[in-house]
Amino acid sequence: MKITGGTMRGRVVPGSVPKGVRPTSSRVREAMFSMIGQELDGVTVLDGFAGSGLLTFEAASRGATVTTVERNRSVVRQLRERAAGLGVTLDLRSGDARDTLSTGSWDIVILDPPYADDPVDWVSAGASATDSMLVIEHAAGTVMPATVGNLVLDRSRRYGDSVLTIYRRGA
């Protein structure tokens, strides 16, 4: 697993993929950061489902200040080790993404929930936690709402079985 852009581009993320974690493919990660921006200096990002940490490290590599959430404690320990190995400072929280979403707001909220979850529920949960953009990765086949609160669907792109849907703050 390699970081696809930013100051750590090409660096290998240490460790193996935790059991039960579905890492976002490099193709989807590259597409995501192409859509939301390659330069994230001064931007706050919440990665609501850390898993392998790839989206977290991609955002940090591009200059973002990242808060990352993972509910599995053994995966949290692995993420701490990975971050240390890469020299990345994170606000790493152990717990449920929904709880963290209710504690603040971030410029960009990235949610990659288990594909068994209804992504529309997560869009609703994430809408109040973002100041400008919500990105959700979900399984193909779900019809996403055109608006949620003050968020407007900006674009949705399919990559195999995965879909990236991006909402932006409406005018």
C-alpha positions in Angstrom: 0.0 0.0 0.0 1.6 3.2 -1.2 0.6 6.8 -0.7 -0.4 8.3 -4.1 0.3 12.0 -3.6 1.6 14.9 -1.6 4.9 15.0 0.3 4.8 11.3 1.1 4.0 10.2 -2.4 5.3 6.7 -3.1 6.0 5.9 0.6 4.8 2.5 1.7 2.3 2.4 4.5 3.9 0.0 7.0 2.0 -3.0 8.3 -0.6 -5.4 6.8 -4.2 -4.7 6.2 -6.2 -5.4 9.4 -8.6 -8.3 9.2 -12.1 -7.2 8.1 -10.8 -3.9 6.6 -11.5 -3.0 3.0 -8.8 -0.5 2.0 -9.7 2.1 -0.6 -7.9 1.2 -3.9 -5.2 3.5 -5.2 -7.3 4.3 -8.2 -10.2 5.5 -6.0 -7.8 7.4 -3.7 -6.2 9.2 -6.6 -9.6 10.1 -8.0 -10.9 11.3 -4.6 -8.0 13.7 -4.1 -8.2 14.8 -7.7 -11.8 15.9 -7.0 -11.3 17.5 -3.6 -7.8 18.9 -4.1 -4.2 18.0 -4.0 -3.1 20.9 -1.8 -4.8 20.8 1.6 -2.6 23.0 3.7 -4.6 24.6 6.5 -7.6 22.3 5.8 -9.2 20.2 8.5 -10.3 16.7 7.5 -12.2 14.1 9.4 -11.7 10.5 8.3 -14.7 8.8 9.9 -13.7 5.2 9.2 -9.9 4.9 9.4 -9.5 1.2 8.8 -6.1 0.9 7.1 -5.4 4.6 7.5 -4.8 5.1 3.8 -7.3 8.0 3.4 -6.0 9.6 6.6 -2.4 9.4 5.4 -3.3 10.6 1.9 -4.9 13.7 3.4 -2.0 14.3 5.8 0.5 13.9 2.9 -1.3 16.8 1.2 -1.0 19.1 4.2 -4.3 18.6 6.0 -4.8 18.5 9.7 -6.5 15.1 10.2 -8.9 13.8 12.8 -9.4 10.1 12.3 -11.8 7.7 13.9 -11.7 3.9 14.2 -13.9 1.8 16.5 -11.8 -1.4 16.5 -9.2 -0.9 19.3 -6.6 -3.3 17.8 -6.8 -1.4 14.5 -6.4 1.9 16.5 -3.1 0.5 17.9 -2.0 -0.4 14.4 -2.9 3.1 13.1 -0.8 4.6 15.9 2.2 2.5 14.8 1.7 3.3 11.2 1.4 7.0 11.9 4.6 6.9 14.0 6.4 4.9 11.2 5.4 7.6 8.7 6.1 10.5 11.0 2.5 11.7 10.9 0.8 13.5 13.8 -2.9 12.6 14.0 -5.9 13.3 16.3 -6.7 9.6 16.5 -9.9 8.7 18.2 -11.2 5.3 19.2 -14.9 5.0 19.0 -17.9 5.4 16.7 -17.9 7.8 13.8 -21.4 9.1 14.7 -20.2 10.2 18.1 -17.3 12.1 16.6 -19.4 13.7 13.9 -21.5 15.3 16.7 -18.5 16.9 18.5 -17.3 19.5 16.0 -16.9 20.5 12.4 -14.3 20.0 9.7 -13.6 21.6 6.3 -13.9 18.1 4.7 -15.5 15.0 6.1 -14.6 11.7 4.5 -16.8 8.7 5.2 -16.1 5.2 4.0 -18.5 3.1 6.0 -18.9 -0.6 5.6 -20.8 -1.3 2.4 -23.5 -3.0 4.3 -24.4 0.3 5.9 -26.9 2.6 4.2 -24.8 5.5 2.8 -27.7 7.8 2.8 -27.8 7.6 6.6 -24.2 8.5 6.8 -24.7 11.5 4.5 -27.3 12.8 6.9 -25.0 12.2 9.9 -22.0 13.9 8.1 -23.8 16.9 6.7 -23.8 18.8 10.0 -20.1 18.1 10.7 -18.7 19.7 7.5 -18.0 23.4 6.8 -17.6 22.8 3.1 -17.5 19.3 1.7 -18.6 15.7 2.4 -17.1 12.8 0.6 -18.6 9.4 0.9 -17.4 6.1 -0.6 -20.1 3.5 -1.0 -21.2 0.5 -2.9 -22.6 1.0 -6.4 -26.3 0.8 -6.8 -27.4 3.3 -4.1 -29.4 6.3 -5.2 -28.0 9.3 -3.3 -30.1 12.4 -2.5 -29.5 15.5 -4.5 -29.4 17.7 -1.3 -29.0 17.0 2.4 -29.3 20.1 4.6 -27.2 22.8 3.0 -25.2 20.2 1.1 -25.7 19.8 -2.7 -24.6 16.8 -4.6 -21.6 18.0 -6.7 -20.6 14.7 -8.4 -20.7 11.0 -8.2 -18.3 8.7 -10.0 -18.2 4.9 -10.1 -15.0 2.9 -9.9 -15.8 -0.8 -10.3 -17.9 -1.7 -7.2 -17.1 1.6 -5.5 -18.7 5.0 -5.9 -17.4 8.3 -4.7 -20.1 10.9 -4.1 -19.1 14.4 -3.2 -21.4 17.0 -1.6 -20.5 20.7 -1.3 -22.0 23.5 0.8 -24.7 25.2 -1.2 -24.8 28.9 -1.9 
